[in-house]
Amino acid sequence: MGRYKFSLVNDGGFMPDLDGVEMPNLEAVRGHATQAIADIIADELRQGKTDVRLSLIVDSEDGERVANFQAIARLEVEESPCARPAPAAKGPEE
């Protein structure tokens, strides 16, 4: 069992994890990091961002770099012409 710190780097800058999380092994660290990245990306997309880039840096309690997870998510929407609203009908005086 060890304590790992998961610090975030994104367009908001560097956000250090000051407390850390107890994890039994590196497999648990990977699972925690993967879930955190998925949650962060989902939150950013819900806020209307379409391009999300981040790093999650994991350090052990003694300051040793354990991993650096990097993620890029881009949301591209291509609307079908039939999905666009029809233009307003013109009245007889136009």
Solvent accessible surface area in square Angstrom, and as a share of the most:
residue,aa,sasa,rsa
1,M,171,0.77
2,G,13,0.13
3,R,83,0.30
4,Y,29,0.11
5,K,70,0.30
6,F,21,0.09
7,S,9,0.06
8,L,25,0.13
9,V,53,0.31
10,N,29,0.15
11,D,120,0.62
12,G,63,0.60
13,G,32,0.31
14,F,117,0.49
15,M,84,0.37
16,P,70,0.44
17,D,32,0.17
18,L,143,0.71
19,D,111,0.58
20,G,10,0.10
21,V,52,0.30
22,E,77,0.34
23,M,19,0.09
24,P,80,0.50
25,N,76,0.39
26,L,106,0.53
27,E,141,0.63
28,A,31,0.24
29,V,3,0.02
30,R,158,0.58
31,G,42,0.40
32,H,68,0.30
33,A,0,0.00
34,T,78,0.45
35,Q,106,0.47
36,A,26,0.21
37,I,21,0.11
38,A,52,0.40
39,D,69,0.36
40,I,39,0.20
41,I,30,0.15
42,A,34,0.27
43,D,64,0.33
44,E,25,0.11
45,L,55,0.27
46,R,178,0.65
47,Q,133,0.59
48,G,57,0.54
49,K,73,0.31
50,T,75,0.44
51,D,58,0.30
52,V,7,0.04
53,R,130,0.47
54,L,9,0.05
55,S,21,0.14
56,L,5,0.03
57,I,24,0.12
58,V,0,0.00
59,D,28,0.14
60,S,21,0.13
61,E,114,0.51
62,D,117,0.61
63,G,57,0.55
64,E,114,0.51
65,R,137,0.50
66,V,48,0.27
67,A,31,0.24
68,N,73,0.37
69,F,39,0.16
70,Q,134,0.60
71,A,18,0.14
72,I,118,0.60
73,A,20,0.16
74,R,142,0.52
75,L,86,0.43
76,E,137,0.61
77,V,115,0.66
78,E,171,0.77
79,E,96,0.43
80,S,52,0.34
81,P,106,0.67
82,C,122,0.73
83,A,70,0.54
84,R,136,0.50
85,P,124,0.78
86,A,90,0.70
87,P,127,0.80
88,A,96,0.74
89,A,102,0.79
90,K,163,0.69
91,G,27,0.26
92,P,139,0.87
93,E,152,0.68
94,E,148,0.66
